[in-house]
């Protein structure tokens, strides 16, 4: 495409992935956030629960001063406490939902545009039971979000067997789930990530076509799954073109083409397309971000 990709959607980035150093202190967090906000390439920044209480006043001011918006990811709330919203143990499931509701309270208080979460572990052979538990939890979260305002609730599809080992997962399961939830909750949608597609073992068409009517957010990134002994193996989001990894310019172009073909990226569109990239070992965050932007622009030029 010769048109600017910014004319087809809003571009964003996951802050704590691109700048892991932001979690060290309030100063480092603000410094990393400002790097994103002063860059006109980005209109959206994706944040988790704020790691320092003092940021609750400053972060919204910084974001809105830059004429940007931000997303609230609740992933870390579940990871840090090892909570499972699709647990078959009712007490555990309820605890996870309670934590997500507290995350929604924070997201609304901060002025976030969207709330994200993910499914968690499961036992092979019991997928249907775990899916029902996930549906129950999601409905509770959606109802709670709707009771407080109009913030969309989005579930991110992760890998199923490699790293996070999330229930969702394969497109067949995602479709069953999304069809049930979206029929009752208009504030709900699915997020897909092109870095997770190779980890699930699906092609782009296999991952996207069954759920294309439910997609509300998109991540782009890379993964390394060729060597389980490699330190970057799994859901580590290395830069595009990282040695031994799966995704580079041509793969990203094919994914963007699919997003355009299904109507997610359209002229004048405002849907979000966010980078989830992370420096590996001693790599420099700024260079990894530059890699992502450069690769996206090159891939977009290949789109018809």
CORUR-V123904 format. One record per backbone hydrogen bond with DSSP energy under -0.5 kcal/mol. NH is the residue of the N-H (numbers start at 1). CO is the residue of the C=O. E is the energy in kcal/mol with one decimal. If there is no record, write none. Layout:
BEGIN
NH & CO & E
NH & CO & E
END
This chain:
BEGIN
7 & 4 & -2.1
8 & 5 & -2.1
9 & 5 & -0.6
10 & 271 & -2.9
12 & 273 & -2.0
13 & 44 & -0.9
14 & 275 & -2.2
15 & 13 & -0.7
15 & 46 & -2.1
18 & 14 & -2.1
19 & 15 & -2.8
20 & 17 & -0.6
22 & 19 & -2.2
23 & 20 & -1.6
24 & 21 & -1.8
29 & 25 & -2.1
30 & 26 & -2.4
31 & 27 & -2.3
32 & 28 & -2.2
33 & 29 & -2.6
34 & 30 & -2.6
35 & 31 & -1.4
36 & 32 & -1.3
37 & 33 & -2.5
38 & 34 & -2.3
39 & 36 & -1.2
40 & 38 & -0.7
42 & 39 & -1.9
43 & 11 & -3.0
44 & 11 & -1.7
45 & 69 & -1.9
46 & 13 & -2.9
47 & 45 & -0.6
47 & 71 & -2.9
49 & 73 & -0.5
55 & 52 & -2.3
56 & 53 & -1.6
57 & 54 & -0.5
58 & 54 & -0.7
59 & 55 & -2.7
61 & 57 & -0.9
62 & 58 & -2.4
63 & 59 & -2.7
64 & 60 & -2.8
65 & 61 & -2.0
66 & 62 & -1.4
67 & 64 & -1.3
68 & 63 & -2.1
69 & 43 & -2.1
71 & 45 & -1.9
72 & 114 & -2.8
73 & 47 & -3.3
73 & 71 & -0.6
74 & 72 & -0.5
74 & 116 & -2.8
77 & 74 & -0.6
78 & 74 & -1.3
78 & 75 & -0.7
79 & 75 & -2.7
80 & 76 & -2.7
81 & 77 & -0.7
82 & 78 & -0.6
82 & 79 & -1.0
83 & 78 & -2.3
87 & 84 & -1.4
90 & 88 & -0.8
92 & 89 & -0.6
93 & 89 & -2.4
94 & 90 & -2.6
95 & 91 & -1.9
96 & 92 & -2.1
97 & 93 & -2.2
98 & 94 & -2.4
99 & 95 & -2.0
100 & 96 & -2.1
101 & 97 & -2.4
102 & 98 & -1.9
103 & 99 & -2.0
104 & 100 & -2.3
105 & 101 & -2.0
106 & 102 & -1.9
107 & 103 & -2.8
108 & 104 & -2.7
109 & 105 & -2.2
110 & 106 & -2.2
111 & 107 & -1.1
112 & 107 & -2.6
113 & 70 & -3.0
114 & 70 & -0.5
115 & 152 & -2.3
116 & 72 & -2.7
117 & 154 & -2.0
119 & 156 & -0.6
126 & 123 & -2.3
130 & 126 & -2.2
131 & 127 & -2.5
132 & 128 & -2.0
133 & 129 & -1.9
134 & 130 & -2.4
135 & 131 & -2.5
136 & 132 & -2.2
137 & 133 & -2.3
138 & 134 & -2.9
139 & 135 & -2.4
140 & 136 & -1.7
141 & 137 & -2.3
142 & 138 & -3.0
143 & 139 & -2.4
144 & 140 & -2.2
145 & 141 & -2.6
146 & 142 & -2.4
147 & 143 & -1.7
148 & 144 & -0.8
148 & 145 & -0.9
149 & 145 & -1.0
152 & 113 & -0.8
153 & 187 & -3.2
154 & 115 & -2.9
155 & 189 & -2.0
156 & 117 & -2.7
157 & 191 & -2.6
158 & 168 & -2.4
166 & 159 & -2.6
167 & 120 & -2.0
169 & 167 & -0.6
173 & 170 & -0.6
174 & 170 & -2.3
175 & 171 & -2.6
176 & 172 & -1.6
177 & 173 & -2.3
178 & 174 & -3.2
179 & 175 & -2.5
180 & 176 & -1.4
181 & 177 & -2.4
182 & 178 & -2.9
183 & 179 & -1.1
184 & 181 & -1.5
185 & 181 & -2.2
188 & 185 & -1.6
189 & 153 & -1.7
190 & 214 & -2.9
191 & 155 & -3.0
192 & 217 & -1.6
194 & 219 & -1.9
196 & 193 & -1.6
197 & 193 & -0.9
198 & 194 & -0.6
200 & 196 & -1.7
201 & 197 & -1.1
202 & 197 & -1.7
207 & 203 & -2.1
208 & 204 & -2.2
209 & 205 & -2.2
211 & 208 & -1.4
212 & 208 & -0.9
212 & 209 & -0.7
214 & 211 & -2.5
215 & 211 & -0.6
215 & 212 & -0.6
216 & 190 & -3.5
217 & 190 & -1.4
218 & 272 & -1.1
219 & 192 & -2.8
220 & 274 & -2.5
224 & 232 & -0.5
224 & 234 & -0.7
226 & 244 & -0.5
230 & 227 & -2.0
233 & 230 & -1.9
234 & 224 & -2.4
236 & 234 & -1.2
241 & 247 & -1.9
242 & 239 & -1.6
245 & 242 & -2.4
246 & 223 & -2.7
252 & 248 & -2.7
253 & 249 & -2.4
254 & 250 & -2.2
255 & 251 & -2.2
256 & 252 & -2.7
257 & 253 & -2.6
258 & 254 & -1.8
259 & 255 & -2.2
260 & 256 & -2.2
261 & 257 & -2.8
262 & 258 & -2.2
263 & 260 & -1.1
264 & 259 & -2.1
265 & 259 & -1.8
266 & 8 & -1.0
266 & 264 & -0.7
268 & 7 & -3.2
269 & 7 & -0.6
269 & 266 & -2.7
273 & 10 & -2.6
274 & 218 & -2.5
275 & 12 & -2.5
276 & 220 & -2.4
278 & 237 & -3.0
279 & 17 & -0.6
283 & 280 & -2.8
288 & 284 & -2.0
289 & 285 & -2.4
290 & 286 & -2.2
291 & 287 & -2.4
292 & 288 & -2.1
293 & 289 & -2.4
294 & 290 & -2.7
295 & 291 & -2.7
296 & 292 & -2.4
297 & 293 & -2.2
298 & 294 & -2.2
299 & 295 & -2.8
300 & 296 & -2.6
301 & 297 & -1.6
302 & 298 & -0.6
302 & 299 & -0.9
303 & 300 & -1.3
END
